[in-house]
Amino acid sequence: MKIAIIGCGNMGMAFARAFLKFDLVKNQDFLLVEKSTDRMDSLTSFQPGVITGIIGPQIGEYDLIILSVKPQDFLSVAGALKEVIKPNQVVLSIMAGVTIEGIQNALDHKAVIRAMPNTPAMLGMGITAYSASPEVDIHQLHKIENLINATGRSVFLENEDQLNAVTALSGSGPAYFFYVVKAMIEAGKQMGFEESVAALLVKQTMLGSYHLINNADKSLDDLIKAVASKGGTTEAALRQFEAGELDKTLEKGIFAAQVRSTELSKG
């Protein structure tokens, strides 16, 4: 496929690099559209086919258009894109909160896929949920699914409204883990460890725990019980978490993110 990427920030370029890594797209088959002159200069090391600062007729030569601009900038590029987009092209949006219908109306174009990736996509370890308009045929959908899977894993949602929950759960999710890791490292520092030692202890614990979750044939409750012996240190910590309703606080935060995502999608 020939791919045009409008907005070449971290996520847009994470997708591009993943496509190249798995030889799904050739360098010369990219068109990168970036309004920031500083970022345009940094894109030269990527050695794409074309780098430009404007949306022009050449976009019509590409099979897939990836929209990775900030949601608040979408309408400022939609007018120019509407003039050059072709009916046979597919638009893949990775903009948070902008609905398929909103994109269709702004571009007067029907074949739209809306995806919600997360930042681990930059390492090829992301999770992306996506929905598609009926005008995207199954052949096109499979090809784009293969592209998305180069950034990690993906899940197709028939109900686009669920993408607001995805935004709150996995889209914002990395920040929740970073928040917990930061708090644990800070506790380690207060107990007398150098920050580098505390960070090593916490990060390796997190990595190992992930693999246990992913590979152990046990529920999360069973995994907790396996660590928390009665009357022991882990149980003392868990009692504090329960007293502070840490689980409910996390749930409330995730629901707040879902509400905000829904608000943004309604403009």
C-alpha positions in Angstrom: 0.0 0.0 0.0 0.9 3.6 -0.5 0.3 5.6 2.7 -0.1 9.3 3.5 0.3 10.3 7.1 -1.1 13.7 8.1 0.5 14.7 11.4 3.9 13.2 12.0 4.1 13.2 15.8 5.1 10.3 18.0 2.1 8.1 17.2 2.0 8.7 13.5 5.6 7.9 13.2 5.3 4.9 15.4 2.8 3.5 12.9 5.1 4.3 10.0 8.2 2.7 11.6 6.2 -0.4 12.5 5.0 -0.8 8.8 8.6 -0.5 7.7 10.0 -2.9 10.3 7.7 -5.7 9.0 8.2 -4.7 5.4 4.5 -3.9 4.9 5.3 -0.6 3.2 8.3 0.7 1.4 10.0 4.0 2.3 9.2 5.4 -1.1 5.5 4.7 -0.7 5.1 7.1 2.2 3.9 10.7 2.0 4.5 12.6 5.3 2.5 15.8 5.8 3.8 17.9 8.7 3.2 21.6 9.4 6.0 22.0 12.0 9.2 23.0 10.2 11.4 21.6 13.1 9.7 18.2 12.9 10.0 18.2 9.1 13.7 18.5 9.4 13.8 15.5 11.8 11.8 13.4 9.3 14.7 13.5 6.8 16.4 10.7 8.7 13.3 8.6 8.1 14.0 8.8 4.3 10.4 8.6 3.2 9.2 9.1 -0.4 7.9 12.6 0.1 7.9 15.1 3.0 5.6 18.2 2.6 4.1 20.9 4.8 0.9 21.2 2.8 -2.1 19.0 1.9 -2.0 18.9 -1.9 -3.3 16.9 -4.9 -0.5 14.3 -4.5 -2.5 12.8 -1.6 -4.9 11.4 -4.1 -2.2 9.0 -5.3 -2.1 7.1 -1.9 -4.3 4.2 -0.9 -4.6 5.0 2.8 -4.6 8.3 4.6 -3.7 8.2 8.3 -5.0 11.2 10.3 -2.8 11.6 13.4 -3.2 15.3 14.0 -4.4 16.6 17.4 -8.2 16.4 17.5 -8.4 20.2 18.0 -6.5 20.7 14.7 -8.6 18.3 12.6 -11.0 20.9 11.2 -8.1 23.1 10.2 -6.8 20.3 7.9 -10.2 18.9 6.9 -11.0 21.7 4.4 -7.9 21.2 2.4 -8.1 17.4 2.6 -11.7 17.4 1.4 -10.7 19.0 -1.8 -8.2 16.3 -2.8 -9.4 13.0 -1.3 -10.6 10.4 -3.7 -13.6 8.1 -3.3 -11.5 4.9 -3.4 -9.2 6.0 -0.6 -9.6 4.8 3.0 -9.1 7.2 6.0 -7.7 5.7 9.2 -8.0 8.1 12.1 -6.0 7.7 15.3 -7.4 11.0 16.7 -8.9 10.6 20.1 -12.6 11.7 20.4 -13.4 12.4 16.8 -16.2 10.1 15.6 -16.4 8.3 12.3 -19.5 10.4 11.5 -17.7 13.6 12.3 -14.8 12.7 10.0 -17.2 11.6 7.2 -19.1 14.9 7.5 -16.0 17.1 7.6 -14.4 15.3 4.6 -17.5 14.4 2.7 -16.0 10.9 2.5 -17.5 7.6 3.6 -14.7 5.0 3.9 -13.4 5.8 7.4 -11.8 3.7 10.2 -11.4 5.1 13.7 -8.7 3.5 15.9 -7.5 4.1 19.4 -3.9 3.0 19.9 -1.8 3.6 23.0 1.8 4.7 23.4 3.4 1.3 23.7 2.7 1.1 20.0 6.0 3.1 19.7 7.8 -0.2 20.8 5.5 -2.5 18.8 3.8 -3.5 22.0 0.6 -1.5 21.8 -3.0 -2.5 21.8 -5.3 -0.8 19.3 -9.1 -1.0 19.2 -10.8 0.1 16.0 -14.2 0.4 14.3 -15.1 1.0 10.7 -17.8 2.5 8.6 -19.9 0.1 6.4 -18.3 1.6 3.3 -14.9 0.0 4.2 -15.0 -3.4 2.5 -13.7 -6.6 4.1 -10.6 -6.7 1.9 -9.6 -3.2 2.9 -10.3 -3.9 6.5 -8.1 -7.0 6.6 -5.2 -5.1 4.9 -5.5 -2.3 7.5 -5.8 -4.7 10.3 -2.5 -6.2 9.2 -0.9 -2.8 9.3 -2.3 -2.0 12.8 -1.0 -5.4 14.1 2.5 -4.3 13.3 2.3 -1.9 16.3 1.3 -4.7 18.7 -2.2 -6.3 18.9 -5.6 -5.1 17.9 -9.3 -5.7 18.5 -12.2 -4.9 16.2 -15.3 -3.3 17.8 -18.6 -3.3 15.9 -19.9 -0.6 18.3 -17.9 2.6 17.8 -19.3 4.0 21.1 -17.1 1.5 23.0 -14.0 3.4 21.7 -14.7 6.0 24.4 -14.2 3.3 27.0 -11.2 2.0 25.2 -9.7 5.5 25.4 -10.2 5.5 29.1 -9.0 1.9 29.7 -6.1 1.2 27.4 -5.5 4.5 25.6 -4.9 6.4 28.9 -3.9 3.1 30.7 -0.1 3.5 30.4 -0.3 6.7 32.5 -2.1 4.8 35.3 0.7 2.2 35.4 3.4 5.0 35.3 1.6 6.7 38.2 1.7 3.6 40.3 5.3 2.9 39.4 6.3 6.4 40.3 4.6 6.1 43.7 6.4 2.8 44.4 9.7 4.3 43.5 9.1 7.3 45.7 8.3 4.9 48.6 11.6 3.1 47.9 13.5 6.4 48.1 11.9 7.2 51.4 13.0 3.9 52.7 16.6 4.8 52.0 17.3 3.4 48.5 19.0 5.4 45.8 16.5 6.3 43.1 18.2 4.0 40.5 18.0 1.0 42.9 14.4 1.7 43.8 13.5 2.1 40.1 15.3 -1.2 39.2 13.4 -3.1 42.0 10.0 -1.7 41.0 10.4 -1.9 37.2 11.6 -5.5 37.2 8.8 -6.4 39.7 6.3 -4.9 37.3 7.8 -6.8 34.3 7.9 -10.1 36.2 4.3 -9.6 37.4 3.1 -9.0 33.9 4.5 -12.3 32.8 2.9 -14.1 35.7 -0.5 -12.6 34.8 0.0 -13.6 31.2 1.4 -17.1 31.8 0.2 -18.4 35.1 -3.0 -20.5 35.1 -4.4 -18.6 38.0 -6.9 -15.8 38.6 -5.7 -12.4 39.8 -7.2 -13.1 43.2 -5.2 -16.4 43.3 -2.0 -14.5 42.3 -2.6 -12.0 45.1 -3.2 -14.7 47.7 0.1 -16.5 46.6 2.0 -13.4 47.6 0.0 -12.3 50.6 0.5 -14.8 53.4 -1.8 -14.4 56.4 -0.4 -11.9 58.9 2.5 -11.1 56.6 4.0 -7.9 55.0 1.9 -8.0 51.8 -1.3 -8.4 53.8 -0.4 -5.3 55.8 0.0 -3.3 52.6 -3.2 -4.6 51.1 -5.1 -3.6 54.2 -4.0 0.0 53.8 -5.0 -0.1 50.1 -8.4 -1.4 51.0 -8.8 1.1 53.9 -8.1 3.9 51.4 -10.4 2.3 48.8 -7.6 2.3 46.2 -9.5 0.0 43.9 -12.5 2.3 43.9 -10.3 5.3 43.4 -8.8 3.8 40.3 -12.2 2.8 38.9 -13.5 6.3 39.5 -10.5 7.7 37.6 -11.0 5.4 34.6 -14.8 6.2 34.5 -13.9 10.0 34.6 -11.6 9.4 31.6 -14.5 7.7 29.8 -16.9 10.6 30.5 -14.3 13.1 29.2 -13.7 11.0 26.1 -17.5 10.9 25.5 -17.7 14.7 25.9 -14.9 15.2 23.4 -16.5 12.9 20.9 -19.6 15.0 21.0 -17.7 18.2 20.4 
